[in-house]
Amino acid sequence: MKRTLVLAVLALALPMAVFATSSIEYTNSGGTLTASATGGLTLSGSDLVAVRGFPGGLITGNDLGSVSFSTGTLMSGSLDQGGMFAAGGTFTITGNGTNGVPNGVLFTGTFSAPVSWTLITNSDGTHNYTLSGSLTGMTASGFKTVGTTFQLTINTGKGFFDESATVGSGDTNIVVPEPGSLGLLGTGLIGLAGMVRRKLKA
């Protein structure tokens, strides 16, 4: 019995030890961030300008696709002084087939935790706002992401955010399990099932 237990642990531990992930980073620029009627923020018209992590390394271009999202409602703070938005909303990255970026939806998801809206006052009196949060969703190939972060920056000059502003830049980092590692995990589980079955027959 003890030997069977040790083998079972090894069958699961070995594939988990080599469980790898791959990361794809999407950079967007421009577009308009507006306060929506639902009390959240909405990004529209933002161009995808760089992709890192696809085969071939870094892909850049003025218009590789688009990034759009909406957050949940404002839970605390204010639009002009910073605060927190509720989880939820939608998040979509779309490619247009340019420079090797696939055509169609590359990632679709939602904010999985409250989204931080932070005001930063620079030494010259201008204001930056950063919007950052965690996402969960699916890639175009059907893999569920295991860790996705997003950060967006706008500069409002010496004024404050007043329901609408032009986006400076945004960055989305998507982490997914690699298919080969999932296969190894599956092999370990099948091996464990076989050992249990043989033990029950004995």
N, C-alpha and C positions, 0 to 999 in steps of 0.2 A: 504493500500500500504506500509506504514511504517513497519507494522508488518511482512509483507512478505519479505521485504528487510532485516530485522533483522534475520529472520529465514534462509534466504539464506546465509547470512554471517556466521551464526553459523554452517550451514551444511558443509561449506568449512573449517571453522576454526578448528572445532573439530578434523577431521582426520589429518589436518596439524600439530596440536599440538602434536600428538603422532607419527608423521612421523619419524620413526627410521631408522638407518643405521647399517649395519654390516661391519666389517673390516677384511680383510684377509691379512696377511703379509707373503711375500715370500722372503727367503734369498738364494742367490746364491754365489758360490765360484769358483775360478779358471776360466779357459778359456782364450781366447786371444782377446784383443781389438786391432783392426787394422784400419789404415786410408784406406778408400775404394777409389775405382777409381772415385766415384761420388763426392768426396770431403768431405764426412762425416765420421763417425766412425761406425764400425761394431763389434759386440760381437758374438763370436762363441765358442762352446765347454765348456760353463760354466754350472756347475752342480747345480741343485736345492738341497739345503742341509737342509732347515728347512721351515716348514709351520706353522703359528700361526693363529688361528681363525676358523679352521675346527672343526666339532664335535669331541670331544675327546681332545681338547686343542692343545698342541704343538706336532708336528711330526718332527722328525729329522732322518737323514740318510746321508751317503756319496753320494748317487746318487738316489734322488727321482724323477728326471726328468731333465729338462734343461731350461735355459733362454737365449734367443737370441734377438738381435735387430740391427737396423741400424738407424742412425740419418739422418736429412737433411744435406745440404751442410754447410761448414764453412762460416758464415756470417761476422765475425769480429775476430780480434786477430790472433793467430797462434796455431798450434798443440803443439809446445814446451813451449809457454808462457801463454797459456790459451786463451779462447775466447768464442764465442757463435755460436751454430749450429742452423740452421733453423728448424722450426717445420716440422713435417711429418715423413717419414721413416716408419718402422714397429717395432712391439714389440710383442714377443710371449713367453708365459710360458707354458711348457708342462710337464705333470706328466707321470710317467711310471708304476703306479699301485703298488708301493712299500709302505709298512707300513701304508696303508690306504689312501694314496694319489690317487685320481682317475687317470685312464689311459686315456691319450689324451690331447687335448689342454684345458688348464685351463683359460687362458686369451689371448686375441688377441686385439691389438690396435695400436695406433700411438701417437707420441709426439704431444700434442695439443698446445704447445707454444715453443718459442725458448729454446734450451737446453744449460745450463751453463757448461763450461769446465774451471775448476779453478785449478791453480798451487799453491801449498803450499810448502814453503821451511822450512824444520824442523831445529831445533837447531844444529843437527849433520851434516847438509849440504846435507841430502838426500831430495828427492822430492816426494811429494804425489800429485796426480791429482784426483779431484772429478768431476764426471759427474752427473748432477742432472736436473730433469725436470718433467713436468706434462704430464700425459697420459690420453687418452680417449679411451674407447673400450668396449668390451663385455666379460662377463664371460662365462664359459662353459654352464651354465644354461640359457643363453640368456638374462641376465640382463645387461643393460647399466650402466657402472660405473659412479658415480657422483663425485668422487674425487680420483685420483690415482697419487701417487708420486713415483719417482724412484731416487735412488742415488747409484753410483758405485765408488769404490776407487781403485786406483792402486799406487804402489810404484815403482819408477824407479831408486832407489839407488841415487848415486850422479850425475847420468846422467839425461837427459831430455827425454821426450817422443819423439821417433823417428819412427813413423809410426806403431809400434807394441809393445805391452807390456802384461805381464801376469796380470790378474785381481786378486786383493786381495779379495774383497767381494762386494756384491751388495744387495740392499734392495728395494723391491717393496711393497707399501702399497695400497691395492685396497679397495675402499669403494663403497658399493652398497646399494640401498634401500631394506629393508626387505619386502618380499612378503606380509606379514600380513598388513603392513602399507600401501602398495599400494592398498590392498583390501579396507581398511577403506577410503582412498581417493576416490576410485571408488564409494563406497557406498554413500559418501557425494555428489558426482556429480550426481548420479542417483536420490537422494532425491531432489536436487535442480531442476533437469529437471522435476520431477513430480510436484513440487510446481508451476513451471512456467506454465506447461501445464494446471493444474487445474485453475490457475488464468485466462489464456486465454479463457478457456471454460466458465468461469463465466462472 
